[in-house]
Amino acid sequence: MSKKKNRPHGHYCKICGEYKANEKFSGKGHAAHICKACSRLSAAEKAAAMDINRLMNFPMRRLSESEKKWLKAKMKDECSEVADTAREIYNVCFPHAERNAMKKQLVINTLSFEVHTEVYDEYGDIELADRRFTIDRKSRVLTMTDFQTGDVEQSVTLEGGQMAKLLRYIVHTLEIFMWEQDYSLRPDEGDYDPFLDGEEDFFMEDLEDGLEVQPPKEPEGSPSWRVQVEYTNHTEQDICSYNDCLSDRPEELYFFLLEYFELEDEGFNG
């Protein structure tokens, strides 16, 4: 004999999304599935409450086109609570949507990428990388400066399609515009900071006692890598890392750019 599924007791209110006792509904409210408390809300409040209720129970699966369209529309809702909740749900359903939208807007105009650390070559051997690469989209020139050989420069002029492909690869595949967020960049991030630790009172006591407040410490030494990018929409990016080794995508970019000059040395025009 099959068991009956347990059902919530009471009657369901489509506004607040709760099951309530029958006495919480009027006659018309019972038929309309609106409890007495929610019936006193304005039309705008009822609509917002229904939207929040639907959003909080939104399916975490592949969405249909109609569901996606509704969710995107609610991200622009006049009710800030509905719009904020819709954006949170959208980011959960489409975690890479923001990045993909940014990729369509970003085209690199100039790039400077310096590396001053040890790397593992294709054979697993350690070598010192002490180079700077620069890219200029307009002139289509890729330049490498080798600081180990007296700042000797080598330049390669790419064809238009080659340059466009290279710049798309850096933005779309390596997602260089997200490196600051993706990687831990400074060695002193864990250092004590009275503002970040919520110790404003302690900090203010120091000021009142006339103690000299030291400015934040600058990282010691030179960064292991640094990238500076100017995009065609006039936004700029300047990030650096003091970690001992290259992160995966900066390392991938380093060897990818280096290949252009290795091919040039072998007599092949890349």
HELIX and SHEET records of a PDB file:
HELIX    1   1 ASN A   22  LYS A   24  5                                   3    
HELIX    2   2 GLY A   27  ALA A   32  1                                   6    
HELIX    3   3 LYS A   36  SER A   39  1                                   4    
HELIX    4   4 ALA A   43  MET A   56  1                                  14    
HELIX    5   5 GLU A   65  LYS A   74  1                                  10    
HELIX    6   6 SER A   80  CYS A   93  1                                  14    
HELIX    7   7 ALA A   97  GLN A  105  1                                   9    
HELIX    8   8 PHE A  147  THR A  149  5                                   3    
HELIX    9   9 GLY A  160  ARG A  168  1                                   9    
HELIX   10  10 TYR A  169  THR A  173  3                                   5    
HELIX   11  11 ILE A  176  MET A  178  5                                   3    
HELIX   12  12 TRP A  179  ASP A  182  1                                   4    
HELIX   13  13 GLU A  200  GLU A  208  1                                   9    
HELIX   14  14 ASP A  248  ASP A  265  1                                  18    
SHEET    1   A 2 HIS A  11  TYR A  12  0                                        
SHEET    2   A 2 TYR A  19  LYS A  20 -1                                        
SHEET    1   B 6 VAL A 152  THR A 157  0                                        
SHEET    2   B 6 VAL A 141  ASP A 146 -1                                        
SHEET    3   B 6 ILE A 126  ASP A 136 -1                                        
SHEET    4   B 6 ILE A 108  TYR A 120 -1                                        
SHEET    5   B 6 TRP A 225  TYR A 231 -1                                        
SHEET    6   B 6 GLU A 236  SER A 241 -1                                        
END                                                                             
